């Protein structure tokens, strides 16, 4: 990458299982040479009752969304992960990050991962980019690791370093 950006992962809920914690630590270590900082902020998730109404689900997303929005810096480039977002393959993602840094001077990227019900409309409207990893539904814990892996892959691609294809 042109410089060493800072990456902020902002997620609803915490990693509970040891294997997720270890995977996150491994990718944080791998990314340390490619980023000026990599921070992870976890905000509390709301419990969702079985058979929650649409109104209850919206209220839950809004409460979680308010917590997420409060943790975003004023100059951060916000990337919200959502199934309805733009799709890219790994080389396109690497080129996108590079372009944002070189052409637009972006140095701080905040990636936002919602809880089990997704992200609030308020947060999605604040995002500079809504990014999709496809139509599959992933647990938010797994999504965090997939995102870290793609950031690492993008950094390797941008530097023309070998990485498994």
N, C-alpha and C positions, 0 to 999 in steps of 0.2 A: 504494500500500500504506500501511497505517496508520503504519508507521515504516519505518526502513531496516534490514531484516534483514541478517545476514551469511549468505552462501552458501558452502559448502565442497563442491567436487566432488572426490570420491575415486574414482579409477579404476585398474583393473588395466591395465598397459601404458602406453606413451607414444605421443604423436602423432608419427608418422614423416614423413608427407608434408607439404610446405610448405602446401598448400591447407587442410589441417585446422588447422595451427598458425595460419594467417592468419584462418581463420573463427573460431577460438576467441578470438583477440586482438580481432577486431571485436565479438563479443558481450560480451566482458569490458568493452570500452570503452562499449558501449551500456548495459550494466547498472550502470556506475559511478555514475550518478545515482540509481539505485533501491536500491542496497544499501550498507551500511556497509563491507562487505568482500566480496571474491570471491576465494577461494583455490582453487587446483587442486593436488591432491596425486596423484602417480602412484606406484603401487607396482609392483614387478617382477612380470612375468608368468612363468609356468612354461611350459616347452616341453612340448607334448603329443605323445607318439609316435603314429604312425599305428596304427590298430587298438588303441588303448588299451583296457584292460579297464575295467569299471565301477569296480573297486577303485582302479585307477590314476587315473581321472578324479575320483573322490571325494577321493583324496589330494591331487591338484593343486588342486581347489577349496578344500580345507581349508588348504593352505599359503598360497594367495592370500588366503583369508578371514582367516587369522591376521594377515597384513600389513595388511589393510584395517581390521580391528578395532583394531589397535594405533594407527591414525591417527585414530580417532574420539574426540572430546572427551567428557567425562563428562556434559555437559549438552546436547549436541547432539540435535536432533530428527532421527532417522535415517530417510531415505527410500531404500529399496533398490529399484532398478529390476529388474524380473523379469516375464517374460511371464505368470506366474500371478497377478500383482498386480491391484489395483483399477484400473479404467479410469475416466478422466475426460476430458471435453473441455476446451478451453482456458478457457472461462469458469468451469467447475467447479474447475479447478486454481487459478485466480486467487482464487476465493472460499475454497477450502480454505486456501491460504497466509494470506490475510487473517484468516480465522477463527482459525487457530492463533496468529497474532500477537496479535490483539485479545482473544480469549476466554481463551486459554491462556498468553499471555505468552511465546510462543516467539520468540526473537530470532536463533537460530543453527540453520540447516538444513544437514544433511550429506546429500548425494545420492551414493549408491554405485552404481558401474557395474562389473560383474564382467568377467572375461576371456571368452575364447571358450567356456568351459564353464559360465559363469554364476557364481552366488554360492553360498558354502557354507551348509549348514543352520544353522551357528552364527551366521553373520552375519544370515541371514534371520530367525532367532528374536530377534535383538537389535533389529531394525528396528521403528520406531514405525508405519511405513506401508510396504507393498510396493506399488509403482506399476508399472502396465503401460502401454506405448505401443502395445499391440495384439499380434496374433499373428505379425506379421512378425518375422523375425530380422534385426537390424541389426548391422553391424560395431561394436565398442565405440568406435572412433574417431568414427564417424558419430553414434552414440548420444549422445556427449558434446556434439556440436554441436546436435543436436535438443533436448536438455535445456536448454542455454543459451538457445536460441531460445524455448523455451516459458517459461522464467523471465522473459525479456524481455517476451514477449507478456503474461504474467500481470501483470507490473508495469504495463504500459500499460493493460490492462483495468481493473485495480484503481483507477487514477487517471482512468478515463474518457477516456483519450487515444486518438486514432484509431490503428488498426493494421489492416493488411490482413486481410480475413476469408476 
